[in-house]
Amino acid sequence: MDSHEVIKKSVSDLGVKSVASDMGLSTSLIYKWCQPSDSPDASGADNPLDRLARLYELTQDTGPVEWLCQKANGYFVPNVPTEKTEAIPLLYMTRRIVREFSDLLDVLTESIENDGLIDLNEAKKIRKEWEQMKSSAENFVVTCEKGIYAK
């Protein structure tokens, strides 16, 4: 889905006028965001998603994307580069996921064993292990989807 289609779908429930008013923008600008802007004869304007994508392309910094994911009550988990999915054996991949899950359980157990509670520092460690496990699992799924293990 193109960015202008995402914006168009996003504003459809509230309506362009309501969104424009709440954001302090003109309705014409919101309408332009909902139109393609990828060619010289297109009537659309670069929308916030286009600009965020461009900011990432320029800086390679995922910080703004991570921030946006947190605002949407989620977390950013990058996909593994596809060139890395080619040579990883199936058994290694499954062992890696199990090892990551085991690491997560170790951090959870350690957090609870000392006082029966999980403080903020322990929660950060848990989050780190969780993100590593999700990344390993995503790598495995992408590899499966590419048909690497069907050969």
C-alpha positions in Angstrom: 0.0 0.0 0.0 1.4 3.4 -0.9 1.7 6.1 1.7 -1.1 8.3 0.3 -3.4 5.3 0.5 -2.5 4.7 4.1 -3.2 8.4 4.9 -6.5 8.3 3.0 -7.6 5.2 4.9 -6.5 6.6 8.2 -8.5 9.8 7.9 -11.6 8.2 6.4 -13.4 7.4 9.6 -13.1 10.9 11.1 -13.2 12.7 7.9 -10.8 15.1 6.2 -12.4 18.2 7.7 -12.3 17.0 11.2 -8.7 15.8 11.0 -7.6 19.1 9.4 -9.3 21.1 12.1 -7.9 19.0 14.9 -4.4 19.3 13.4 -4.7 23.0 12.6 -4.1 22.3 8.9 -6.1 23.1 5.7 -8.4 20.5 4.3 -6.7 21.0 0.9 -3.4 19.8 2.4 -5.0 16.7 3.9 -6.6 16.0 0.6 -3.3 16.4 -1.2 -1.7 13.9 1.3 -4.4 11.4 0.2 -3.3 11.6 -3.4 -0.2 10.2 -5.2 2.8 12.5 -5.4 5.3 10.2 -7.0 5.3 11.7 -10.5 5.7 15.2 -11.9 2.0 15.3 -13.1 0.6 13.9 -9.8 -1.4 16.4 -7.8 -0.6 15.1 -4.3 1.9 16.4 -1.8 4.6 14.6 0.2 2.7 13.5 3.3 4.2 12.9 6.8 4.8 9.2 6.0 6.8 10.1 2.9 8.8 12.5 5.0 9.4 10.0 7.7 10.5 7.4 5.2 12.9 10.0 3.6 14.3 10.9 7.0 15.1 7.3 7.6 16.6 6.9 4.1 18.9 9.9 4.8 19.9 9.0 8.4 19.4 5.3 8.6 18.3 6.1 12.2 15.3 4.1 13.3 14.7 6.4 16.3 11.8 8.3 14.8 10.2 5.1 13.6 10.7 3.5 17.1 9.1 6.6 18.7 6.1 6.4 16.4 5.7 2.7 17.2 5.7 3.5 20.9 3.1 6.2 20.3 1.0 3.5 18.7 1.5 1.3 21.7 3.9 -1.0 19.9 7.6 -1.7 19.3 9.7 -1.6 16.1 11.4 -4.9 15.3 13.5 -4.7 12.1 13.4 -7.5 9.6 16.7 -9.3 9.2 18.5 -8.4 5.9 17.5 -10.9 3.3 21.1 -11.7 2.4 21.6 -13.2 5.8 18.6 -15.6 5.4 20.2 -17.6 2.6 22.9 -19.5 4.4 21.6 -20.2 7.9 20.8 -24.0 8.4 17.4 -25.0 9.6 18.7 -26.7 12.7 20.8 -23.7 13.7 17.8 -21.4 13.3 15.5 -23.5 15.5 18.2 -23.9 18.1 18.8 -20.1 18.0 15.1 -19.4 18.7 15.0 -21.9 21.5 18.2 -20.4 23.0 16.7 -16.8 22.8 13.6 -18.1 24.5 15.7 -19.7 27.2 17.6 -16.4 27.7 14.3 -14.6 28.1 13.2 -17.2 30.7 16.5 -16.8 32.5 16.1 -13.1 32.8 12.5 -13.5 34.0 13.5 -16.1 36.6 16.4 -14.0 37.8 14.1 -11.0 38.1 11.5 -12.8 40.2 13.9 -14.9 42.3 15.6 -12.0 44.1 12.5 -10.4 45.6 9.4 -11.7 43.8 9.0 -8.5 41.9 10.1 -7.0 38.6 11.5 -3.5 38.8 12.1 -1.1 35.9 15.7 -2.1 35.3 14.7 -5.8 35.2 11.8 -4.9 32.9 14.4 -3.3 30.5 16.4 -6.5 30.5 13.2 -8.5 29.8 12.3 -6.1 26.9 15.9 -6.5 25.5 15.6 -10.3 25.5 12.1 -10.2 24.1 13.2 -8.1 21.2 16.1 -10.4 20.5 13.8 -13.4 20.5 11.3 -11.7 18.2 14.1 -10.8 15.8 15.3 -14.4 15.7 11.8 -15.7 15.1 11.2 -13.1 12.4 14.4 -14.1 10.7 13.2 -17.7 10.7 9.8 -16.9 9.4 11.2 -14.7 6.6 13.6 -17.6 5.7 10.6 -20.0 5.5 8.6 -17.6 3.4 11.5 -17.3 0.9 11.3 -21.1 0.5 14.8 -21.7 1.7 13.9 -24.8 3.7 11.6 -26.2 1.0 14.7 -27.2 -1.0 
